[in-house]
C-alpha cells in the first residue's frame, strides 16, 4: 500500500510540475497624457461667397480643425498675412497652452469683428469628416 501511495504522490508531483503556471495579469492602463502637440486634421479652403455673413477682411483662407484634448479647435489661416486666428474657445486654449508668453491674439486686421458662428460650424464639420 505504501508503494502504491508513493507512486501516486510521484505521479501527482510530475503532473503538477508539467502544468504551466497561469499567465500574469496585464498591467492596468495608464491615464492618457494631455495633448501637447496638435495632430494633423482636415483643412478646407473657404471663400466669402460660401457664407451668408463673412467675418473676415480677406476674400478667403484656410479653415482648420484640430483636436485638442478631444475637442475641435477651429482656426482660420490667411496665407497672405501668414496669420492664424483661433476662432473658438478650444483653439484659444490650445494657442495659449502652446504659446504661454502671448496673451493677445493678433488678427493682423484679418477678422472684421463679425459673427464667427457660421464659420465655426463649418470648422466643426471638418473635424467630423
MOPAC internal coordinates of N, CA, C and O (Angstrom, degrees):
PM7 1SCF
backbone

  N    0.0000 0     0.00 0     0.00 0    0    0    0
  C    1.4288 1     0.00 0     0.00 0    1    0    0
  C    1.5295 1   110.70 1     0.00 0    2    1    0
  O    1.2310 1   121.31 1   138.04 1    3    2    1
  N    1.3503 1   115.11 1   -41.96 1    3    2    1
  C    1.4567 1   118.23 1   178.92 1    5    3    2
  C    1.5211 1   110.66 1   -61.27 1    6    5    3
  O    1.2310 1   120.99 1   141.09 1    7    6    5
  N    1.2930 1   115.71 1   -38.91 1    7    6    5
  C    1.4542 1   119.82 1   179.50 1    9    7    6
  C    1.5332 1   110.16 1   -63.93 1   10    9    7
  O    1.2310 1   120.51 1   140.50 1   11   10    9
  N    1.3214 1   116.63 1   -39.50 1   11   10    9
  C    1.4463 1   121.72 1   179.19 1   13   11   10
  C    1.5281 1   110.41 1   -64.78 1   14   13   11
  O    1.2310 1   119.40 1   134.06 1   15   14   13
  N    1.3336 1   118.75 1   -45.94 1   15   14   13
  C    1.4590 1   122.93 1   179.05 1   17   15   14
  C    1.5228 1   111.17 1   -64.59 1   18   17   15
  O    1.2310 1   120.61 1   142.17 1   19   18   17
  N    1.3362 1   116.43 1   -37.83 1   19   18   17
  C    1.4620 1   120.03 1   178.00 1   21   19   18
  C    1.5235 1   110.48 1   -65.13 1   22   21   19
  O    1.2310 1   120.00 1   141.89 1   23   22   21
  N    1.3158 1   117.61 1   -38.11 1   23   22   21
  C    1.4589 1   121.63 1   179.16 1   25   23   22
  C    1.5335 1   110.63 1   -66.60 1   26   25   23
  O    1.2310 1   120.34 1   137.37 1   27   26   25
  N    1.3137 1   116.95 1   -42.63 1   27   26   25
  C    1.4645 1   121.07 1   178.85 1   29   27   26
  C    1.5285 1   109.80 1   -64.10 1   30   29   27
  O    1.2310 1   120.01 1   137.39 1   31   30   29
  N    1.3352 1   117.58 1   -42.61 1   31   30   29
  C    1.4580 1   121.01 1   178.70 1   33   31   30
  C    1.5205 1   110.60 1   -62.34 1   34   33   31
  O    1.2310 1   119.97 1   140.37 1   35   34   33
  N    1.3341 1   117.65 1   -39.63 1   35   34   33
  C    1.4594 1   121.39 1   179.45 1   37   35   34
  C    1.5223 1   110.79 1   -66.94 1   38   37   35
  O    1.2310 1   119.83 1   138.25 1   39   38   37
  N    1.3336 1   117.93 1   -41.75 1   39   38   37
  C    1.4648 1   121.60 1   179.61 1   41   39   38
  C    1.5337 1   109.84 1   -66.34 1   42   41   39
  O    1.2310 1   120.29 1   137.79 1   43   42   41
  N    1.3354 1   117.06 1   -42.21 1   43   42   41
  C    1.4657 1   120.78 1   178.89 1   45   43   42
  C    1.5216 1   110.64 1   -62.19 1   46   45   43
  O    1.2310 1   120.21 1   138.28 1   47   46   45
  N    1.3134 1   117.21 1   -41.72 1   47   46   45
  C    1.4663 1   120.90 1   177.82 1   49   47   46
  C    1.5107 1   111.13 1   -63.77 1   50   49   47
  O    1.2310 1   120.76 1   140.23 1   51   50   49
  N    1.3357 1   116.15 1   -39.77 1   51   50   49
  C    1.4582 1   120.40 1   179.61 1   53   51   50
  C    1.5283 1   110.68 1   -65.75 1   54   53   51
  O    1.2310 1   119.94 1   137.78 1   55   54   53
  N    1.3308 1   117.73 1   -42.22 1   55   54   53
  C    1.4609 1   121.21 1   179.15 1   57   55   54
  C    1.5244 1   109.98 1   -65.17 1   58   57   55
  O    1.2310 1   120.11 1   137.20 1   59   58   57
  N    1.3184 1   117.40 1   -42.80 1   59   58   57
  C    1.4696 1   121.10 1   179.97 1   61   59   58
  C    1.5222 1   110.66 1   -63.39 1   62   61   59
  O    1.2310 1   119.86 1   140.82 1   63   62   61
  N    1.3073 1   117.87 1   -39.18 1   63   62   61
  C    1.4631 1   121.51 1  -179.11 1   65   63   62
  C    1.5205 1   111.46 1   -68.45 1   66   65   63
  O    1.2310 1   119.73 1   150.83 1   67   66   65
  N    1.3211 1   118.12 1   -29.17 1   67   66   65
  C    1.4590 1   121.59 1  -178.08 1   69   67   66
  C    1.5210 1   113.23 1   -88.22 1   70   69   67
  O    1.2310 1   119.80 1   167.32 1   71   70   69
  N    1.3132 1   117.99 1   -12.68 1   71   70   69
  C    1.4648 1   121.07 1  -179.53 1   73   71   70
  C    1.5205 1   109.12 1   -78.61 1   74   73   71
  O    1.2310 1   119.89 1   -53.07 1   75   74   73
  N    1.3404 1   117.82 1   126.93 1   75   74   73
  C    1.4701 1   119.25 1  -178.88 1   77   75   74
  C    1.5398 1   111.15 1   -69.03 1   78   77   75
  O    1.2310 1   121.70 1   -33.23 1   79   78   77
  N    1.2879 1   114.36 1   146.77 1   79   78   77
  C    1.4664 1   120.53 1   178.28 1   81   79   78
  C    1.5304 1   108.67 1   -72.06 1   82   81   79
  O    1.2310 1   119.96 1   -29.87 1   83   82   81
  N    1.3252 1   117.69 1   150.13 1   83   82   81
  C    1.4659 1   118.78 1   178.72 1   85   83   82
  C    1.5299 1   110.76 1   -64.08 1   86   85   83
  O    1.2310 1   121.61 1   -32.02 1   87   86   85
  N    1.3266 1   114.52 1   147.98 1   87   86   85
  C    1.4698 1   120.08 1  -179.58 1   89   87   86
  C    1.5286 1   109.45 1   -66.58 1   90   89   87
  O    1.2310 1   120.37 1   -36.85 1   91   90   89
  N    1.3361 1   116.89 1   143.15 1   91   90   89
  C    1.4699 1   118.60 1   178.18 1   93   91   90
  C    1.5338 1   110.67 1   -68.10 1   94   93   91
  O    1.2310 1   120.73 1   -29.06 1   95   94   93
  N    1.3031 1   116.21 1   150.94 1   95   94   93
  C    1.4672 1   121.19 1   179.34 1   97   95   94
  C    1.5242 1   109.40 1   -67.68 1   98   97   95
  O    1.2310 1   120.17 1   -37.38 1   99   98   97
  N    1.3352 1   117.27 1   142.62 1   99   98   97
  C    1.4764 1   119.01 1   178.52 1  101   99   98
  C    1.5254 1   109.62 1   -65.46 1  102  101   99
  O    1.2310 1   120.68 1   -28.62 1  103  102  101
  N    1.3377 1   116.30 1   151.38 1  103  102  101
  C    1.4654 1   118.88 1   179.16 1  105  103  102
  C    1.5259 1   110.26 1   -67.19 1  106  105  103
  O    1.2310 1   119.70 1   -29.12 1  107  106  105
  N    1.3128 1   118.18 1   150.88 1  107  106  105
  C    1.4752 1   119.35 1   179.18 1  109  107  106
  C    1.5208 1   110.42 1   -64.95 1  110  109  107
  O    1.2310 1   121.21 1   -32.28 1  111  110  109
  N    1.3395 1   115.29 1   147.72 1  111  110  109
  C    1.4691 1   119.79 1  -179.66 1  113  111  110
  C    1.5187 1   109.56 1   -70.98 1  114  113  111
  O    1.2310 1   121.24 1   -43.58 1  115  114  113
  N    1.3169 1   115.24 1   136.42 1  115  114  113
  C    1.4636 1   120.74 1   178.61 1  117  115  114
  C    1.5199 1   109.81 1   -78.00 1  118  117  115
  O    1.2310 1   120.72 1   -26.89 1  119  118  117
  N    1.3122 1   116.22 1   153.11 1  119  118  117
  C    1.4601 1   121.37 1   174.98 1  121  119  118
  C    1.5254 1   108.85 1   -63.85 1  122  121  119
  O    1.2310 1   119.30 1   -41.98 1  123  122  121
  N    1.3403 1   118.93 1   138.02 1  123  122  121
  C    1.4707 1   119.44 1   178.62 1  125  123  122
  C    1.5254 1   110.53 1   -65.92 1  126  125  123
  O    1.2310 1   121.91 1   -36.45 1  127  126  125
  N    1.3213 1   113.95 1   143.55 1  127  126  125
  C    1.4684 1   120.46 1   177.26 1  129  127  126
  C    1.5236 1   108.72 1   -74.55 1  130  129  127
  O    1.2310 1   119.82 1   -34.08 1  131  130  129
  N    1.3336 1   117.94 1   145.92 1  131  130  129
  C    1.4708 1   118.34 1   174.90 1  133  131  130
  C    1.5215 1   110.52 1   -63.06 1  134  133  131
  O    1.2310 1   120.94 1   -31.27 1  135  134  133
  N    1.3294 1   115.80 1   148.73 1  135  134  133
  C    1.4608 1   120.19 1  -178.38 1  137  135  134
  C    1.5244 1   110.33 1   -67.70 1  138  137  135
  O    1.2310 1   121.22 1   -45.79 1  139  138  137
  N    1.3258 1   115.26 1   134.21 1  139  138  137
  C    1.4606 1   119.31 1   176.57 1  141  139  138
  C    1.5214 1   110.58 1  -117.44 1  142  141  139
  O    1.2310 1   121.04 1   168.77 1  143  142  141
  N    1.3165 1   115.62 1   -11.23 1  143  142  141
  C    1.4580 1   119.37 1   175.26 1  145  143  142
  C    1.5197 1   107.56 1  -125.68 1  146  145  143
  O    1.2310 1   120.70 1   -16.99 1  147  146  145
  N    1.2857 1   116.27 1   163.01 1  147  146  145
  C    1.4526 1   121.01 1  -177.28 1  149  147  146
  C    1.5176 1   108.80 1  -104.29 1  150  149  147
  O    1.2310 1   119.96 1   -64.35 1  151  150  149
  N    1.3288 1   117.68 1   115.65 1  151  150  149
  C    1.4625 1   118.88 1   178.58 1  153  151  150
  C    1.5183 1   110.91 1   -72.43 1  154  153  151
  O    1.2310 1   120.50 1   -26.29 1  155  154  153
  N    1.3367 1   116.64 1   153.71 1  155  154  153
  C    1.4607 1   119.37 1   178.74 1  157  155  154
  C    1.5262 1   110.84 1   -62.13 1  158  157  155
  O    1.2310 1   120.69 1   -33.33 1  159  158  157
  N    1.2859 1   116.29 1   146.67 1  159  158  157
  C    1.4594 1   121.94 1   177.85 1  161  159  158
  C    1.5239 1   107.75 1  -150.67 1  162  161  159
  O    1.2310 1   120.43 1    -5.66 1  163  162  161
  N    1.3215 1   116.79 1   174.34 1  163  162  161
  C    1.4617 1   119.26 1  -176.27 1  165  163  162
  C    1.5241 1   113.22 1   -62.67 1  166  165  163
  O    1.2310 1   121.29 1   -32.95 1  167  166  165
  N    1.3186 1   115.15 1   147.05 1  167  166  165
  C    1.4579 1   124.02 1   173.19 1  169  167  166
  C    1.5240 1   107.33 1  -124.29 1  170  169  167
  O    1.2310 1   121.04 1   -21.85 1  171  170  169
  N    1.2961 1   115.62 1   158.15 1  171  170  169
  C    1.4564 1   118.25 1   177.99 1  173  171  170
  C    1.5092 1   111.20 1  -147.15 1  174  173  171
  O    1.2310 1   121.00 1   -45.38 1  175  174  173
  N    1.3200 1   115.69 1   134.62 1  175  174  173
  C    1.4589 1   120.50 1   175.41 1  177  175  174
  C    1.5213 1   107.57 1   -76.23 1  178  177  175
  O    1.2310 1   120.96 1   -48.52 1  179  178  177
  N    1.3324 1   115.78 1   131.48 1  179  178  177
  C    1.4565 1   120.50 1   177.80 1  181  179  178
  C    1.5314 1   109.08 1  -128.54 1  182  181  179
  O    1.2310 1   121.37 1   -27.91 1  183  182  181
  N    1.3189 1   114.98 1   152.09 1  183  182  181
  C    1.4667 1   120.76 1   178.56 1  185  183  182
  C    1.5309 1   108.31 1  -133.92 1  186  185  183
  O    1.2310 1   120.99 1   -18.62 1  187  186  185
  N    1.3292 1   115.72 1   161.38 1  187  186  185
  C    1.4659 1   121.88 1  -175.94 1  189  187  186
  C    1.5260 1   112.33 1   -55.86 1  190  189  187
  O    1.2310 1   120.10 1   142.17 1  191  190  189
  N    1.3202 1   117.42 1   -37.83 1  191  190  189
  C    1.4650 1   120.39 1  -176.64 1  193  191  190
  C    1.5351 1   113.03 1   -68.08 1  194  193  191
  O    1.2310 1   120.12 1   167.81 1  195  194  193
  N    1.3379 1   117.38 1   -12.19 1  195  194  193
  C    1.4700 1   120.93 1   178.57 1  197  195  194
  C    1.5238 1   112.25 1   -78.95 1  198  197  195
  O    1.2310 1   120.12 1   167.82 1  199  198  197
  N    1.3335 1   117.37 1   -12.18 1  199  198  197
  C    1.4625 1   120.86 1  -171.44 1  201  199  198
  C    1.5235 1   111.20 1  -128.03 1  202  201  199
  O    1.2310 1   121.95 1   -31.08 1  203  202  201
  N    1.3222 1   113.88 1   148.92 1  203  202  201
  C    1.4661 1   119.97 1   177.15 1  205  203  202
  C    1.5297 1   109.91 1   -70.36 1  206  205  203
  O    1.2310 1   120.37 1   135.03 1  207  206  205
  N    1.3169 1   116.90 1   -44.97 1  207  206  205
  C    1.4728 1   121.93 1   178.40 1  209  207  206
  C    1.5271 1   107.70 1  -118.90 1  210  209  207
  O    1.2310 1   120.40 1   -65.20 1  211  210  209
  N    1.3056 1   116.84 1   114.80 1  211  210  209
  C    1.4714 1   121.81 1  -177.23 1  213  211  210
  C    1.5326 1   108.62 1   -99.16 1  214  213  211
  O    1.2310 1   119.57 1   -64.84 1  215  214  213
  N    1.3304 1   118.43 1   115.16 1  215  214  213
  C    1.4646 1   120.75 1  -173.44 1  217  215  214
  C    1.5275 1   115.34 1   -91.72 1  218  217  215
  O    1.2310 1   120.02 1  -165.25 1  219  218  217
  N    1.3322 1   117.56 1    14.75 1  219  218  217
  C    1.4593 1   119.98 1  -175.78 1  221  219  218
  C    1.5331 1   110.65 1  -120.89 1  222  221  219
  O    1.2310 1   121.00 1   -21.91 1  223  222  221
  N    1.3172 1   115.68 1   158.09 1  223  222  221
  C    1.4628 1   121.15 1   178.77 1  225  223  222
  C    1.5215 1   112.07 1   -89.24 1  226  225  223
  O    1.2310 1   119.86 1   169.76 1  227  226  225
  N    1.3136 1   117.87 1   -10.24 1  227  226  225
  C    1.4632 1   122.68 1   177.38 1  229  227  226
  C    1.5268 1   108.04 1   -99.90 1  230  229  227
  O    1.2310 1   120.24 1   -22.23 1  231  230  229
  N    1.3168 1   117.14 1   157.77 1  231  230  229
  C    1.4649 1   121.18 1  -175.47 1  233  231  230
  C    1.5229 1   114.83 1   -76.72 1  234  233  231
  O    1.2310 1   120.18 1   162.72 1  235  234  233
  N    1.3029 1   117.27 1   -17.28 1  235  234  233
  C    1.4633 1   119.75 1  -179.03 1  237  235  234
  C    1.5089 1   111.05 1  -171.24 1  238  237  235
  O    1.2310 1   121.26 1    -6.05 1  239  238  237
  N    1.3117 1   115.19 1   173.95 1  239  238  237
  C    1.4550 1   120.69 1   178.60 1  241  239  238
  C    1.5143 1   110.40 1   179.99 1  242  241  239
  O    1.2310 1   121.23 1    14.39 1  243  242  241
  N    1.2926 1   115.25 1  -165.61 1  243  242  241
  C    1.4596 1   121.15 1  -177.05 1  245  243  242
  C    1.5242 1   109.57 1  -109.52 1  246  245  243
  O    1.2310 1   121.04 1   -59.40 1  247  246  245
  N    1.3190 1   115.61 1   120.60 1  247  246  245
  C    1.4546 1   121.80 1   175.77 1  249  247  246
  C    1.5202 1   106.68 1   -88.16 1  250  249  247
  O    1.2310 1   120.39 1   -49.13 1  251  250  249
  N    1.3206 1   116.86 1   130.87 1  251  250  249
  C    1.4647 1   121.10 1  -176.43 1  253  251  250
  C    1.5216 1   110.07 1  -123.41 1  254  253  251
  O    1.2310 1   121.68 1   -36.08 1  255  254  253
  N    1.3154 1   114.38 1   143.92 1  255  254  253
  C    1.4553 1   120.99 1   173.77 1  257  255  254
  C    1.5198 1   108.24 1  -132.94 1  258  257  255
  O    1.2310 1   120.87 1   -56.70 1  259  258  257
  N    1.3077 1   115.94 1   123.30 1  259  258  257
  C    1.4642 1   122.63 1   176.63 1  261  259  258
  C    1.5133 1   107.69 1  -126.99 1  262  261  259
  O    1.2310 1   120.03 1   -34.68 1  263  262  261
  N    1.3063 1   117.55 1   145.32 1  263  262  261
  C    1.4633 1   120.60 1   175.02 1  265  263  262
  C    1.5207 1   108.18 1   -82.07 1  266  265  263
  O    1.2310 1   120.68 1   -48.78 1  267  266  265
  N    1.3031 1   116.31 1   131.22 1  267  266  265
  C    1.4696 1   122.97 1   177.18 1  269  267  266
  C    1.5187 1   106.13 1  -129.48 1  270  269  267
  O    1.2310 1   120.92 1   -67.88 1  271  270  269
  N    1.3408 1   115.84 1   112.12 1  271  270  269
  C    1.4695 1   121.58 1  -175.44 1  273  271  270
  C    1.5304 1   111.03 1    51.70 1  274  273  271
  O    1.2310 1   121.22 1  -139.47 1  275  274  273
  N    1.3294 1   115.27 1    40.53 1  275  274  273
  C    1.4531 1   121.69 1   176.24 1  277  275  274
  C    1.5207 1   115.56 1    82.29 1  278  277  275
  O    1.2310 1   119.33 1   179.57 1  279  278  277
  N    1.3098 1   118.88 1    -0.43 1  279  278  277
  C    1.4628 1   122.95 1  -177.96 1  281  279  278
  C    1.5319 1   110.18 1  -113.67 1  282  281  279
  O    1.2310 1   119.65 1   -28.71 1  283  282  281
  N    1.3359 1   118.28 1   151.29 1  283  282  281
  C    1.4682 1   120.51 1   179.79 1  285  283  282
  C    1.5373 1   111.89 1   -74.64 1  286  285  283
  O    1.2310 1   120.97 1   -56.59 1  287  286  285
  N    1.3162 1   115.75 1   123.41 1  287  286  285
  C    1.4710 1   122.42 1   174.72 1  289  287  286
  C    1.5254 1   106.61 1  -103.28 1  290  289  287
  O    1.2310 1   120.41 1   -68.30 1  291  290  289
  N    1.3254 1   116.82 1   111.70 1  291  290  289
  C    1.4569 1   122.49 1  -173.48 1  293  291  290
  C    1.5313 1   109.68 1  -102.07 1  294  293  291
  O    1.2310 1   120.97 1   -49.98 1  295  294  293
  N    1.3408 1   115.74 1   130.02 1  295  294  293
  C    1.4640 1   119.78 1   177.12 1  297  295  294
  C    1.5231 1   109.30 1  -140.10 1  298  297  295
  O    1.2310 1   121.54 1   -17.72 1  299  298  297
  N    1.3232 1   114.67 1   162.28 1  299  298  297
  C    1.4593 1   123.04 1   178.34 1  301  299  298
  C    1.5177 1   107.13 1  -120.44 1  302  301  299
  O    1.2310 1   120.91 1   -47.20 1  303  302  301
  N    1.3310 1   115.87 1   132.80 1  303  302  301
  C    1.4692 1   120.03 1  -179.36 1  305  303  302
  C    1.5271 1   109.18 1  -118.54 1  306  305  303
  O    1.2310 1   121.67 1   -53.95 1  307  306  305
  N    1.3400 1   114.40 1   126.05 1  307  306  305
  C    1.4612 1   120.98 1   174.78 1  309  307  306
  C    1.5243 1   107.44 1  -104.10 1  310  309  307
  O    1.2310 1   120.23 1   -67.42 1  311  310  309
  N    1.3250 1   117.16 1   112.58 1  311  310  309
  C    1.4686 1   121.93 1  -176.69 1  313  311  310
  C    1.5221 1   111.98 1   -66.30 1  314  313  311
  O    1.2310 1   119.93 1   146.08 1  315  314  313
  N    1.3263 1   117.73 1   -33.92 1  315  314  313
  C    1.4589 1   120.36 1  -177.08 1  317  315  314
  C    1.5332 1   111.57 1   -63.60 1  318  317  315
  O    1.2310 1   120.25 1   134.55 1  319  318  317
  N    1.3278 1   117.13 1   -45.45 1  319  318  317
  C    1.4661 1   120.10 1   179.58 1  321  319  318
  C    1.5281 1   112.01 1   -94.28 1  322  321  319
  O    1.2310 1   120.93 1   177.25 1  323  322  321
  N    1.3410 1   115.83 1    -2.75 1  323  322  321
  C    1.4693 1   122.13 1  -177.04 1  325  323  322
  C    1.5260 1   110.74 1    53.46 1  326  325  323
  O    1.2310 1   121.22 1  -134.11 1  327  326  325
  N    1.3355 1   115.28 1    45.89 1  327  326  325
  C    1.4587 1   121.86 1  -177.37 1  329  327  326
  C    1.5234 1   109.76 1  -117.21 1  330  329  327
  O    1.2310 1   120.94 1   -51.91 1  331  330  329
  N    1.3314 1   115.81 1   128.09 1  331  330  329
  C    1.4618 1   121.81 1   172.29 1  333  331  330
  C    1.5207 1   107.28 1  -107.65 1  334  333  331
  O    1.2310 1   120.51 1   -51.34 1  335  334  333
  N    1.3126 1   116.62 1   128.66 1  335  334  333
  C    1.4577 1   121.89 1  -177.40 1  337  335  334
  C    1.5259 1   109.11 1  -114.69 1  338  337  335
  O    1.2310 1   119.62 1   -59.93 1  339  338  337
  N    1.3309 1   118.34 1   120.07 1  339  338  337
  C    1.4678 1   119.28 1   174.33 1  341  339  338
  C    1.5276 1   108.62 1   -69.84 1  342  341  339
  O    1.2310 1   120.36 1   -50.97 1  343  342  341
  N    1.3272 1   116.91 1   129.03 1  343  342  341
  C    1.4590 1   119.98 1  -174.14 1  345  343  342
  C    1.5203 1   113.94 1  -100.48 1  346  345  343
  O    1.2310 1   119.69 1   153.14 1  347  346  345
  N    1.3191 1   118.20 1   -26.86 1  347  346  345
  C    1.4650 1   119.10 1  -179.61 1  349  347  346
  C    1.5381 1   109.67 1  -122.49 1  350  349  347
  O    1.2310 1   121.15 1    -7.69 1  351  350  349
  N    1.3057 1   115.40 1   172.31 1  351  350  349
  C    1.4615 1   120.90 1  -177.87 1  353  351  350
  C    1.5133 1   113.48 1   -59.37 1  354  353  351
  O    1.2310 1   120.16 1   142.86 1  355  354  353
  N    1.3252 1   117.29 1   -37.14 1  355  354  353
  C    1.4666 1   120.83 1   179.44 1  357  355  354
  C    1.5288 1   110.13 1   -64.14 1  358  357  355
  O    1.2310 1   120.28 1   137.70 1  359  358  357
  N    1.3333 1   117.06 1   -42.30 1  359  358  357
  C    1.4708 1   120.68 1   179.29 1  361  359  358
  C    1.5286 1   110.61 1   -66.20 1  362  361  359
  O    1.2310 1   120.30 1   141.53 1  363  362  361
  N    1.3322 1   117.03 1   -38.47 1  363  362  361
  C    1.4756 1   119.33 1   177.66 1  365  363  362
  C    1.5254 1   110.28 1   -65.76 1  366  365  363
  O    1.2310 1   120.36 1   140.12 1  367  366  365
  N    1.3400 1   116.92 1   -39.88 1  367  366  365
  C    1.4738 1   121.13 1   177.15 1  369  367  366
  C    1.5280 1   110.39 1   -62.05 1  370  369  367
  O    1.2310 1   120.62 1   136.07 1  371  370  369
  N    1.3280 1   116.43 1   -43.93 1  371  370  369
  C    1.4679 1   121.52 1   178.62 1  373  371  370
  C    1.5236 1   110.21 1   -61.41 1  374  373  371
  O    1.2310 1   120.37 1   132.52 1  375  374  373
  N    1.3285 1   116.90 1   -47.48 1  375  374  373
  C    1.4574 1   121.85 1  -178.14 1  377  375  374
  C    1.5312 1   109.96 1   -60.38 1  378  377  375
  O    1.2310 1   120.63 1   134.01 1  379  378  377
  N    1.3337 1   116.40 1   -45.99 1  379  378  377
  C    1.4582 1   121.06 1  -179.88 1  381  379  378
  C    1.5211 1   111.20 1   -63.84 1  382  381  379
  O    1.2310 1   120.04 1   140.35 1  383  382  381
  N    1.3245 1   117.53 1   -39.65 1  383  382  381
  C    1.4654 1   120.80 1   179.52 1  385  383  382
  C    1.5253 1   111.51 1   -66.32 1  386  385  383
  O    1.2310 1   120.67 1   143.70 1  387  386  385
  N    1.3328 1   116.33 1   -36.30 1  387  386  385
  C    1.4554 1   119.80 1  -177.59 1  389  387  386
  C    1.5252 1   112.37 1   -85.20 1  390  389  387
  O    1.2310 1   120.12 1   157.21 1  391  390  389
  N    1.3434 1   117.37 1   -22.79 1  391  390  389
  C    1.4712 1   122.50 1  -178.64 1  393  391  390
  C    1.5353 1   109.17 1  -135.17 1  394  393  391
  O    1.2310 1   119.92 1  -112.77 1  395  394  393
  N    1.3413 1   117.75 1    67.23 1  395  394  393
  C    1.4686 1   119.88 1  -174.53 1  397  395  394
  C    1.5314 1   113.77 1   -63.13 1  398  397  395
  O    1.2310 1   120.09 1   160.74 1  399  398  397
  N    1.3247 1   117.43 1   -19.26 1  399  398  397
  C    1.4606 1   120.07 1  -179.06 1  401  399  398
  C    1.5287 1   112.23 1   -74.09 1  402  401  399
  O    1.2310 1   120.46 1   166.72 1  403  402  401
  N    1.3170 1   116.72 1   -13.28 1  403  402  401
  C    1.4662 1   120.12 1  -178.20 1  405  403  402
  C    1.5222 1   109.13 1  -104.42 1  406  405  403
  O    1.2310 1   120.68 1   -54.82 1  407  406  405
  N    1.3158 1   116.31 1   125.18 1  407  406  405
  C    1.4596 1   120.44 1  -178.37 1  409  407  406
  C    1.5196 1   112.38 1   -97.03 1  410  409  407
  O    1.2310 1   120.00 1   146.03 1  411  410  409
  N    1.3043 1   117.60 1   -33.97 1  411  410  409
  C    1.4604 1   121.27 1  -177.24 1  413  411  410
  C    1.5243 1   109.84 1  -112.64 1  414  413  411
  O    1.2310 1   121.56 1   -23.85 1  415  414  413
  N    1.3028 1   114.62 1   156.15 1  415  414  413
  C    1.4481 1   120.25 1   179.74 1  417  415  414
  C    1.5214 1   108.39 1  -102.72 1  418  417  415
  O    1.2310 1   120.73 1   -62.88 1  419  418  417
  N    1.3149 1   116.22 1   117.12 1  419  418  417
  C    1.4694 1   120.45 1   179.95 1  421  419  418
  C    1.5198 1   107.99 1   -83.66 1  422  421  419
  O    1.2310 1   120.55 1   -65.26 1  423  422  421
  N    1.3182 1   116.55 1   114.74 1  423  422  421
  C    1.4623 1   119.74 1  -179.37 1  425  423  422
  C    1.5158 1   111.94 1   -91.25 1  426  425  423
  O    1.2310 1   119.90 1  -179.59 1  427  426  425
  N    1.3210 1   117.79 1     0.41 1  427  426  425
  C    1.4750 1   123.23 1   177.58 1  429  427  426
  C    1.5176 1   112.10 1    49.01 1  430  429  427
  O    1.2310 1   120.70 1  -147.44 1  431  430  429
  N    1.3337 1   116.27 1    32.56 1  431  430  429
  C    1.4595 1   119.94 1   178.52 1  433  431  430
  C    1.5129 1   114.15 1    73.96 1  434  433  431
  O    1.2310 1   120.24 1  -169.85 1  435  434  433
  N    1.3485 1   117.15 1    10.15 1  435  434  433
  C    1.4716 1   120.27 1  -178.05 1  437  435  434
  C    1.5212 1   111.12 1   -79.71 1  438  437  435
  O    1.2310 1   119.26 1   144.57 1  439  438  437
  N    1.3177 1   119.02 1   -35.43 1  439  438  437
  C    1.4647 1   121.84 1   179.73 1  441  439  438
  C    1.5179 1   108.18 1   -92.42 1  442  441  439
  O    1.2310 1   120.15 1   -49.65 1  443  442  441
  N    1.3046 1   117.31 1   130.35 1  443  442  441
  C    1.4657 1   120.99 1  -177.60 1  445  443  442
  C    1.5233 1   112.51 1   -92.26 1  446  445  443
  O    1.2310 1   119.80 1  -173.45 1  447  446  445
  N    1.3186 1   117.98 1     6.55 1  447  446  445
  C    1.4587 1   122.16 1   179.65 1  449  447  446
  C    1.5125 1   113.28 1    86.90 1  450  449  447
  O    1.2310 1   120.23 1  -177.11 1  451  450  449
  N    1.3179 1   117.16 1     2.89 1  451  450  449
  C    1.4611 1   121.59 1  -178.77 1  453  451  450
  C    1.5255 1   113.09 1   -74.36 1  454  453  451
  O    1.2310 1   121.49 1    -6.41 1  455  454  453
  N    1.3215 1   114.76 1   173.59 1  455  454  453
  C    1.4614 1   123.01 1  -178.82 1  457  455  454
  C    1.5319 1   110.66 1   -66.62 1  458  457  455
  O    1.2310 1   120.78 1   -50.68 1  459  458  457
  N    1.3061 1   116.12 1   129.32 1  459  458  457
  C    1.4761 1   122.05 1  -177.11 1  461  459  458
  C    1.5275 1   113.20 1   -98.25 1  462  461  459
  O    1.2310 1   119.80 1   179.21 1  463  462  461
  N    1.3136 1   117.99 1    -0.79 1  463  462  461
  C    1.4683 1   121.91 1  -172.20 1  465  463  462
  C    1.5272 1   113.19 1   -53.49 1  466  465  463
  O    1.2310 1   120.17 1   130.41 1  467  466  465
  N    1.3168 1   117.28 1   -49.59 1  467  466  465
  C    1.4723 1   121.56 1  -176.76 1  469  467  466
  C    1.5361 1   111.43 1   -65.38 1  470  469  467
  O    1.2310 1   120.37 1   140.59 1  471  470  469
  N    1.3195 1   116.90 1   -39.41 1  471  470  469
  C    1.4638 1   121.01 1  -179.89 1  473  471  470
  C    1.5341 1   110.16 1   -70.17 1  474  473  471
  O    1.2310 1   120.32 1   139.14 1  475  474  473
  N    1.3239 1   116.99 1   -40.86 1  475  474  473
  C    1.4722 1   120.28 1   177.96 1  477  475  474
  C    1.5273 1   110.19 1   -62.39 1  478  477  475
  O    1.2310 1   120.10 1   138.24 1  479  478  477
  N    1.3342 1   117.42 1   -41.76 1  479  478  477
  C    1.4711 1   120.90 1   178.06 1  481  479  478
  C    1.5315 1   110.67 1   -59.79 1  482  481  479
  O    1.2310 1   120.41 1   138.98 1  483  482  481
  N    1.3319 1   116.83 1   -41.02 1  483  482  481
  C    1.4706 1   120.30 1   177.98 1  485  483  482
  C    1.5356 1   110.05 1   -65.35 1  486  485  483
  O    1.2310 1   120.29 1   142.85 1  487  486  485
  N    1.3358 1   117.05 1   -37.15 1  487  486  485
  C    1.4565 1   120.47 1   177.41 1  489  487  486
  C    1.5164 1   112.99 1   -65.75 1  490  489  487
  O    1.2310 1   120.81 1   139.29 1  491  490  489
  N    1.3312 1   116.05 1   -40.71 1  491  490  489
  C    1.4585 1   119.91 1   177.79 1  493  491  490
  C    1.5247 1   110.18 1   -63.90 1  494  493  491
  O    1.2310 1   120.31 1   143.57 1  495  494  493
  N    1.3264 1   117.02 1   -36.43 1  495  494  493
  C    1.4681 1   120.58 1   176.95 1  497  495  494
  C    1.5292 1   110.57 1   -62.68 1  498  497  495
  O    1.2310 1   120.15 1   146.26 1  499  498  497
  N    1.3301 1   117.32 1   -33.74 1  499  498  497
  C    1.4807 1   120.35 1   176.50 1  501  499  498
  C    1.5265 1   110.67 1   -59.95 1  502  501  499
  O    1.2310 1   120.48 1   137.84 1  503  502  501
  N    1.3228 1   116.69 1   -42.16 1  503  502  501
  C    1.4719 1   120.75 1  -178.65 1  505  503  502
  C    1.5193 1   111.45 1   -67.13 1  506  505  503
  O    1.2310 1   120.63 1   156.53 1  507  506  505
  N    1.3284 1   116.41 1   -23.47 1  507  506  505
  C    1.4671 1   120.66 1  -178.52 1  509  507  506
  C    1.5119 1   112.74 1   -82.35 1  510  509  507
  O    1.2310 1   119.78 1   166.80 1  511  510  509
  N    1.3136 1   118.02 1   -13.20 1  511  510  509
  C    1.4790 1   121.44 1  -176.94 1  513  511  510
  C    1.5054 1   110.94 1   -72.11 1  514  513  511
  O    1.2310 1   120.10 1   180.00 1  515  514  513

